[in-house]
Amino acid sequence: MLPMISTDRNRVGSLLVEVALSNRTQSSRAVLQAVLALSAFHRGEHATRVDKFQRSALRGLYTHMAPNLCEGVEHIAANLLLCVLAMQQTSDRNSAWVGYISGVKNVIDGVKGGKPCPGSDVSIILDWVYYFDVMARFSFRHWRTENVKAVAEELGFKSDGSSVCQLQYLLTQASFLQGPNIAAHAHPVVRLLAEVSDIAIYSSSPRYFSAEYQEHLNVLRSSLESISSNTGATDGVSTDLVDNTAQLLEVTRLAGLIYLERISRNFSGQSAKIDAWTKKALVILKMLESCLCPFALFVVSCEVNADENRLIILDLYARMESRPHLPSLLEVKALIQTAWIQQDLEVDGELEYIQKLNLVMSSREVIPSFI
């Protein structure tokens, strides 16, 4: 199951198979080997066989630095497939998926051949890239920020007086959003989520208390409240998939509102608005067979205190655990349980929201994936 919020998941799958079987370029053969590696992993084949396909795919990605549009998209697709495989293989000492996401930007920068139209085959691959990038940004905002900042400074990276995590800064600097503009290929809800993931979270930021910044937050909040979760699906897409994607986008929108409200004010107390958004999200999660946006599931779950509402989350995980190919989604379950333990042990007002997220996500030895 492809990690993306889109009714085009089936189309992406068909496109990957078409490219893998075409044998037309070095990059297309890399897609084939990446598909075989992922398939071998999910079939439970020996690790050496998975590694063989993975290494073969990587060899196929050693291509020239100015590929045409077709080759570039194939290269990107192979890279993202290897990223998915790396996420499935994540252990206490491995977070290789980060490298694959960072590497895709260089390919996008090097692609020659014009601007793809929204809705085209190239466009849906760039939509996939954009989603991965936004979710990676969220992880880097909260995982061991002080530790990573200290290491970065030891390596000579300058902080310019900011308390922002240096590795987060470097990732942002190298982000796809700062290079080629691919936001147009993503759903508006995901584009707004990217803006939410870019807001200042520490009061040491020079813009934090400015009137212009507060106005920006108000506009962003208003946009998230009013944006439609309509998929804009075209003919040929099943009604069930359209409905499921619309529900998933709505949960993501609500999670974005919750996160924005908490982060922009950095408070952990009660809020009528947050309670209402959480209640709406829980109604949807109760109906879903799976939630393909771990970010949304995590943010909503962190608001849940009552046992009956926690059972909604656990029942959803029970449904997902009965389905194959979802280990990277199930990884977030442990983070949610850590957050609940923290809530149950906390003295009122002991920790602010940002501290809570930092502690929960930093409890893992490697940066967690919310893709």
C-alpha positions as CSV (number, residue, x, y, z in Angstrom):
1,M,0.0,0.0,0.0
2,L,1.5,3.3,-1.1
3,P,2.1,5.9,1.6
4,M,0.3,9.0,0.2
5,I,-3.0,10.9,0.6
6,S,-4.5,10.7,-2.8
7,T,-7.1,9.0,-4.9
8,D,-4.3,8.4,-7.4
9,R,-2.7,5.7,-5.3
10,N,-4.0,3.0,-7.7
11,R,-2.8,5.1,-10.6
12,V,0.6,5.4,-9.1
13,G,0.8,1.7,-8.6
14,S,-0.2,1.0,-12.2
15,L,2.3,3.6,-13.5
16,L,5.1,2.0,-11.4
17,V,4.3,-1.4,-12.9
18,E,4.3,0.0,-16.4
19,V,7.6,1.7,-15.9
20,A,9.2,-1.3,-14.3
21,L,8.2,-3.6,-17.2
22,S,9.2,-1.1,-19.9
23,N,12.9,-1.8,-19.7
24,R,13.5,1.4,-21.7
25,T,16.1,3.2,-19.6
26,Q,18.5,2.6,-16.8
27,S,16.2,4.4,-14.4
28,S,13.2,2.2,-15.4
29,R,15.3,-0.9,-14.6
30,A,16.0,0.7,-11.2
31,V,12.3,0.9,-10.7
32,L,11.9,-2.8,-11.5
33,Q,14.6,-3.7,-9.0
34,A,13.1,-1.5,-6.3
35,V,9.7,-3.1,-6.8
36,L,11.3,-6.5,-6.6
37,A,13.1,-5.5,-3.4
38,L,9.9,-4.2,-1.8
39,S,8.0,-7.3,-2.9
40,A,10.7,-9.7,-1.6
41,F,10.6,-7.9,1.8
42,H,6.8,-8.2,2.1
43,R,6.9,-11.9,1.1
44,G,9.3,-12.5,3.9
45,E,12.2,-13.6,1.7
46,H,15.7,-13.8,3.1
47,A,17.4,-10.5,3.8
48,T,20.2,-11.2,1.4
49,R,17.7,-11.5,-1.5
50,V,16.1,-8.2,-0.5
51,D,19.6,-6.6,-0.3
52,K,20.5,-8.0,-3.7
53,F,17.5,-6.2,-5.4
54,Q,18.1,-3.1,-3.4
55,R,21.8,-2.8,-4.4
56,S,20.8,-3.5,-8.0
57,A,18.3,-0.6,-7.9
58,L,20.9,1.7,-6.4
59,R,23.4,0.8,-9.2
60,G,20.7,1.7,-11.7
61,L,20.4,5.2,-10.1
62,Y,23.9,6.1,-10.9
63,T,22.9,8.1,-14.0
64,H,23.9,11.4,-15.5
65,M,23.0,14.6,-13.6
66,A,20.8,16.2,-16.3
67,P,18.2,13.5,-17.2
68,N,15.2,14.3,-19.4
69,L,11.8,14.5,-17.8
70,C,10.9,10.9,-18.4
71,E,14.2,9.5,-17.0
72,G,14.1,12.0,-14.1
73,V,10.6,10.8,-13.0
74,E,11.6,7.2,-13.2
75,H,14.7,8.0,-11.1
76,I,12.5,9.8,-8.5
77,A,10.0,6.8,-8.5
78,A,12.8,4.3,-7.9
79,N,14.2,6.5,-5.1
80,L,10.8,6.7,-3.4
81,L,10.2,3.0,-3.6
82,L,13.6,2.5,-1.9
83,C,12.6,5.1,0.7
84,V,9.4,3.0,1.4
85,L,11.5,-0.1,1.8
86,A,13.9,1.7,4.1
87,M,10.9,2.8,6.3
88,Q,9.7,-0.8,6.5
89,Q,13.2,-1.9,7.5
90,T,13.7,0.9,10.1
91,S,15.3,-0.4,13.3
92,D,16.9,1.2,16.4
93,R,20.0,2.0,14.3
94,N,18.6,2.7,10.9
95,S,16.8,5.7,9.4
96,A,18.1,5.5,5.9
97,W,14.7,6.7,4.5
98,V,15.8,10.2,5.3
99,G,18.7,10.0,2.8
100,Y,16.4,8.9,0.0
101,I,14.0,11.8,0.5
102,S,16.9,14.3,0.6
103,G,18.4,12.8,-2.5
104,V,15.3,13.2,-4.6
105,K,15.8,17.0,-4.7
106,N,19.0,16.7,-6.6
107,V,17.2,14.7,-9.3
108,I,14.4,17.3,-9.5
109,D,16.9,20.1,-9.8
110,G,18.6,18.2,-12.6
111,V,15.5,17.2,-14.6
112,K,15.3,18.9,-18.0
113,G,12.3,19.0,-20.3
114,G,9.6,21.5,-19.2
115,K,7.0,21.9,-16.5
116,P,4.6,18.9,-16.1
117,C,0.9,19.7,-16.1
118,P,-1.1,19.0,-12.9
119,G,-2.9,15.7,-13.2
120,S,-0.3,14.2,-15.5
121,D,1.7,11.0,-14.7
122,V,4.7,13.2,-13.8
123,S,2.4,15.3,-11.6
124,I,1.2,12.4,-9.4
125,I,4.8,11.4,-8.8
126,L,5.7,14.9,-7.7
127,D,2.6,14.9,-5.5
128,W,4.1,11.8,-3.8
129,V,7.4,13.6,-3.3
130,Y,5.7,16.6,-1.8
131,Y,3.9,14.5,0.7
132,F,7.1,12.7,1.8
133,D,8.8,16.0,2.2
134,V,6.1,17.6,4.4
135,M,6.0,14.6,6.7
136,A,9.8,14.5,7.0
137,R,9.8,18.2,8.0
138,F,7.4,17.3,10.9
139,S,9.7,14.6,12.1
140,F,12.7,16.9,12.1
141,R,10.9,19.6,14.0
142,H,10.6,17.5,17.2
143,W,13.2,14.7,17.2
144,R,16.2,15.4,19.6
145,T,16.5,19.0,18.5
146,E,18.9,20.0,21.2
147,N,21.1,17.0,20.7
148,V,21.2,17.4,17.0
149,K,21.9,21.1,17.3
150,A,24.9,20.5,19.5
151,V,26.3,17.9,17.1
152,A,25.8,20.2,14.1
153,E,27.6,23.1,15.9
154,E,30.5,20.7,16.7
155,L,30.7,20.0,12.9
156,G,30.9,23.7,12.2
157,F,27.3,24.6,11.1
158,K,26.4,28.1,12.2
159,S,23.1,28.7,14.0
160,D,23.0,32.5,13.3
161,G,21.9,32.9,16.9
162,S,18.8,30.9,16.4
163,S,17.7,28.0,18.7
164,V,16.3,26.1,15.7
165,C,17.7,22.6,15.3
166,Q,20.5,22.8,12.8
167,L,19.7,19.5,11.1
168,Q,16.1,20.8,10.6
169,Y,17.5,24.0,9.2
170,L,19.7,22.1,6.7
171,L,16.8,19.8,5.7
172,T,14.6,22.8,5.1
173,Q,17.3,24.6,3.2
174,A,17.7,21.6,0.9
175,S,14.0,21.0,0.8
176,F,12.0,20.6,-2.5
177,L,9.9,23.6,-1.4
178,Q,13.0,25.9,-1.6
179,G,13.9,24.6,-5.0
180,P,11.6,23.6,-7.9
181,N,8.0,24.6,-7.1
182,I,6.1,21.3,-6.9
183,A,3.4,22.5,-4.5
184,A,0.9,22.8,-7.4
185,H,0.9,19.0,-7.8
186,A,-0.3,18.4,-4.2
187,H,-3.8,18.6,-2.7
188,P,-4.6,22.0,-1.1
189,V,-4.9,20.4,2.4
190,V,-1.3,19.0,2.1
191,R,0.0,22.4,0.8
192,L,-1.5,24.1,3.9
193,L,0.0,21.4,6.1
194,A,3.4,22.3,4.6
195,E,2.8,25.9,5.7
196,V,1.9,24.7,9.2
197,S,5.1,22.7,9.3
198,D,7.1,25.9,8.5
199,I,5.8,28.1,11.3
200,A,8.2,29.2,14.1
201,I,7.9,27.1,17.2
202,Y,10.3,28.8,19.5
203,S,9.9,32.3,21.0
204,S,13.6,33.1,20.2
205,S,12.6,33.4,16.6
206,P,12.8,37.2,15.6
207,R,9.4,37.0,13.9
208,Y,7.6,35.2,16.7
209,F,5.9,38.2,18.3
210,S,5.6,40.4,15.3
211,A,2.1,41.6,14.1
212,E,2.8,40.4,10.6
213,Y,3.6,36.9,11.9
214,Q,0.4,36.8,14.0
215,E,-1.6,37.9,11.0
216,H,0.0,35.1,9.0
217,L,-1.1,32.6,11.6
218,N,-4.6,33.9,11.5
219,V,-4.8,33.6,7.7
220,L,-3.4,30.1,7.8
221,R,-5.8,29.1,10.5
222,S,-8.7,30.5,8.5
223,S,-7.5,28.8,5.4
224,L,-7.4,25.4,7.1
225,E,-10.9,26.0,8.6
226,S,-12.4,26.8,5.2
227,I,-10.6,24.5,2.8
228,S,-12.5,21.6,1.3
229,S,-11.5,18.0,1.7
230,N,-13.0,17.2,-1.7
231,T,-10.6,15.0,-3.6
232,G,-11.4,16.4,-7.0
233,A,-11.3,12.9,-8.3
234,T,-11.8,12.2,-12.0
235,D,-14.0,9.6,-13.7
236,G,-12.7,6.1,-13.4
237,V,-11.9,6.3,-9.7
238,S,-14.0,4.0,-7.5
239,T,-16.5,5.7,-5.2
240,D,-15.1,3.8,-2.2
241,L,-11.6,5.1,-2.8
242,V,-12.9,8.7,-3.3
243,D,-14.9,8.5,-0.1
244,N,-11.9,7.0,1.9
245,T,-9.5,9.6,0.6
246,A,-12.0,12.5,1.4
247,Q,-12.3,11.1,5.0
248,L,-8.5,10.8,5.3
249,L,-8.0,14.4,4.0
250,E,-10.6,15.6,6.5
251,V,-8.8,13.9,9.4
252,T,-5.5,15.4,8.1
253,R,-7.1,18.9,7.9
254,L,-8.4,18.6,11.5
255,A,-5.0,17.4,12.7
256,G,-3.4,20.3,11.0
257,L,-5.8,22.7,12.9
258,I,-5.1,21.0,16.2
259,Y,-1.3,21.1,15.6
260,L,-1.4,24.7,14.5
261,E,-3.5,25.8,17.5
262,R,-1.2,24.0,19.9
263,I,2.1,25.0,18.3
264,S,1.3,28.6,17.7
265,R,0.3,29.1,21.3
266,N,2.5,26.4,22.8
267,F,-0.1,25.4,25.4
268,S,-1.3,22.0,26.6
269,G,-4.5,23.1,28.4
270,Q,-8.2,22.7,27.5
271,S,-9.6,24.3,24.4
272,A,-13.2,24.1,23.2
273,K,-12.0,24.4,19.6
274,I,-9.5,21.6,19.9
275,D,-12.0,19.4,21.7
276,A,-14.5,19.9,18.8
277,W,-11.8,19.2,16.1
278,T,-10.7,16.0,18.0
279,K,-14.3,14.8,18.4
280,K,-14.9,15.2,14.6
281,A,-11.7,13.4,13.8
282,L,-12.5,10.5,16.2
283,V,-15.9,10.0,14.5
284,I,-14.1,9.6,11.1
285,L,-11.4,7.3,12.5
286,K,-14.0,5.1,14.0
287,M,-15.3,4.4,10.5
288,L,-11.9,3.9,8.7
289,E,-10.4,0.5,8.1
290,S,-6.9,2.1,8.0
291,C,-5.4,5.5,8.4
292,L,-2.7,6.2,5.7
293,C,-1.6,9.4,7.4
294,P,0.3,8.6,10.5
295,F,0.8,12.3,11.2
296,A,-2.9,12.9,11.5
297,L,-3.4,9.7,13.6
298,F,-0.6,10.8,16.0
299,V,-1.7,14.4,16.4
300,V,-5.3,13.4,17.1
301,S,-4.3,10.6,19.4
302,C,-2.2,12.9,21.5
303,E,-5.4,14.8,22.4
304,V,-7.3,11.7,23.6
305,N,-7.5,11.2,27.3
306,A,-10.7,9.2,28.0
307,D,-10.5,5.4,27.8
308,E,-13.5,5.1,25.5
309,N,-11.8,7.4,23.0
310,R,-8.5,5.7,23.3
311,L,-10.3,2.4,22.4
312,I,-11.3,4.0,19.1
313,I,-7.6,4.4,18.3
314,L,-6.7,0.9,19.5
315,D,-9.6,-0.6,17.5
316,L,-8.4,1.1,14.4
317,Y,-4.9,-0.3,15.0
318,A,-6.4,-3.7,15.5
319,R,-8.0,-3.4,12.0
320,M,-4.7,-2.3,10.5
321,E,-2.7,-5.0,12.2
322,S,-4.9,-7.6,10.4
323,R,-3.8,-6.2,7.0
324,P,-0.4,-6.8,5.3
325,H,2.2,-4.2,4.3
326,L,1.5,-1.6,7.1
327,P,4.5,-2.0,9.5
328,S,5.6,1.6,9.0
329,L,2.1,2.8,9.9
330,L,2.0,0.6,13.0
331,E,5.3,2.1,14.2
332,V,3.5,5.2,15.3
333,K,1.3,3.2,17.7
334,A,4.3,3.0,20.1
335,L,4.7,6.8,19.9
336,I,1.0,7.2,20.7
337,Q,1.2,4.9,23.7
338,T,4.3,6.8,24.9
339,A,2.2,10.0,24.7
340,W,-0.6,8.5,26.6
341,I,1.7,7.3,29.4
342,Q,3.2,10.8,29.5
343,Q,-0.3,12.3,29.8
344,D,-1.3,9.9,32.6
345,L,1.8,10.6,34.7
346,E,1.9,14.4,34.1
347,V,1.2,16.9,36.8
348,D,-1.1,19.7,35.5
349,G,0.8,22.4,33.7
350,E,4.1,20.5,34.0
351,L,5.0,20.5,30.3
352,E,4.1,22.7,27.3
353,Y,2.9,21.1,24.1
354,I,6.2,21.5,22.2
355,Q,8.1,19.9,25.1
356,K,5.6,17.0,25.1
357,L,6.0,16.3,21.4
358,N,9.8,16.7,21.6
359,L,10.0,14.2,24.5
360,V,7.7,11.6,22.9
361,M,9.4,11.7,19.5
362,S,12.9,11.8,21.0
363,S,12.2,8.6,23.0
364,R,13.1,6.7,19.8
365,E,16.8,6.0,18.9
366,V,16.3,7.1,15.3
367,I,14.1,9.7,13.8
368,P,10.5,8.4,13.5
369,S,8.7,8.3,10.2
370,F,5.2,9.7,9.8
371,I,5.0,8.9,6.1
